[in-house]
Amino acid sequence: MLRKTVMAVALVAATGTVAAAQEAGTIAAPGAQGIEVSVAPVGGIWFAQPSNTLAPKFSDYNLGGSITGNVNKWIGIEGDVAYAVGARQDLAFSSVSLLNQKTPNLLEYSGNVMYNPLGSDRAIAPYVVGGVGAMTMFNTAGAANLGLTLVVCFLAGLLGLAAARALVGP
């Protein structure tokens, strides 16, 4: 079911277009604009269990957003922020089962540089992104069973490939 849903969303994103009732010449050019703001009201973060099984695996719901300033059609600078809301779930930690355990709240933030090798002035623009940021795990009263008694901050890096689909223009 998930595979079919992802394929349907990808097909709509790749083939969809925007209808406009403006006169010719008044529609924005396809591709990235000077400043872009995005909101991600639905997301998630997953922590995989390491091979030594001393740390728990869990997931949290994520709310986030970003702002991107496009320097030119090839380079963009992006700032991301996301907040993961700790949730109650059953965990296995240090060979102990913790039922209805609260996971920590997380704040993730990063600064990234985006490079569009073909330029961002097209409806579908592939890009490479790299950046650095941090993730802060907040002490919550219910997360003490996980060994979290202090606020902890971790350095994070990002490197990836993606493609953006412009939703404006012809």
N, C-alpha and C positions, 0 to 999 in steps of 0.2 A: 504494500500500500504506500509506504513512504517513497519507494523508488518511483512509482507512478506519479505521485504528487510532485516530486522534484522534477521529473521529466516534463510534466505539464507546465509548471512554473517557468522552466528554462525555455520551453517552446514559445510561450506567450511573451517572455522578455525578449527573445531573439527576433520575433516576427511582428510584435506590436508596433503601432505608430500612433501619433497624436493627431487628432482632428482639430483643425483651427478654422474659425470663421472670420479671421482678419483678412484684410486686403493683402495681395501679394507684396512681398518685400517687408512686411511688418513682423514676420515670424523670426524668432531668434535662430541663429545658425546652429546646426547640429553640434553636439559635443559639449565639452565642459565649459562652464562660464567662469568669470573671474573669481568669484567667491561661491563656494558651495557649502550648504549646511545639510547634514543628514541626521536622522533620528532612527535609532534601532530599538523599538519598544519590545521586541521579542528576540531573545538570544539566550545563550547558555554557556557555561564554562564547566569543563569536565576535568577532574583530576584522576588520572589512571593510577592504579595500585602498582607500586614498584615491585620488583622481583623478590625483595626481601620481606614483603608483606608487613613491614613495621609501620607503614603509613596507610591510612584508609583511602579508598577510592570513593569519590562523591561528585555530585553535580549541583550547580546552583542556577537559578533564573537570573538573567542578565538584562539590564536596561542600559542603553548607551547612546552615544552620538558623536559626531565629529564635525569639524569645520576645516575646509580645504581652501587654500589660496593658490590659484594657478598663476605662477610667475609668467609662464608663456605656454605655448601648446605642447611643450615637451616635459616641463618640470612643474610639479605641484608640491606644496608643503602642507602637511595635514597634522592636526591635533585630535587625538581620540580620548574619550573618557567613557568609562562604563562602571556601573555599580552592580555587584552581584548580591542578591538578597539571600541570606542564609536560610536554609529550609530544614525542616525536621525530616529525617530519613533513617533507615536502618543501616548501620555501618559495622564492619568488622575491623577492629583496631587492636594491634598487638595480640592477636589470637583471642580477643574478647568480642562478643557480639554486643553492640550498643543499640538498643531499640529506641526509636523515636528520638534520635540524637540531633541536636541543633548543629548545623555547620556554620562556619564563620561567615560574616559579611566581608566582601572584598571590594576594594576600589582599584581599578586598573586605569592607567593613563600612559600615553605615549606621544612622541613627536616623530613624524615620519616624512621621508622624502619619496615622492612618486616620480617615476620616469616613464613617459609614454613614447616608445621607440617609433611609432607611426604618427604621433601627434594626437592630441585629444580633440581635434576638430572633426570628429566623425561620430556616427551613431553608435558604433561599437569600437571602443578604444582599449586595446590590451595595454597593461602597464606592469612595471616591476616596482615593488615598494620595499623600503627598508627603514628601520627606525629603532629607537631605544625608548624605554619607559620603565615603569615600575608597577608592582602589584602590592597593595597593602592588605594584610589580613587583620581584621579588627577583633579585639578581644570581646567575646560575648559571654555572658554568664553561663550559657548552656554549652559553650565549646571548651570548657576547662577539661572535660574528659578526654579531649583530643590533644592535650598538652599545650593548649593556647591560653596562656595567662598574661601575655603582653601583646601589644600591637607590634606586628612584624612586617617589615618591608623587604621585597625582593626585587632585584634588578631584572628587567626583561628585555629581550631583543626580538626583533621582527624582521623577517625576510620572506617575500612571497611574490607570486605571479597571479594576476587576475585580469579581468576585463570588465569595463564599465559600459553600461547601456544607457545612452542619453534618452531622456523622456521628453525633450523639447525639440522643436525643429521639424522639418518635413520628413 
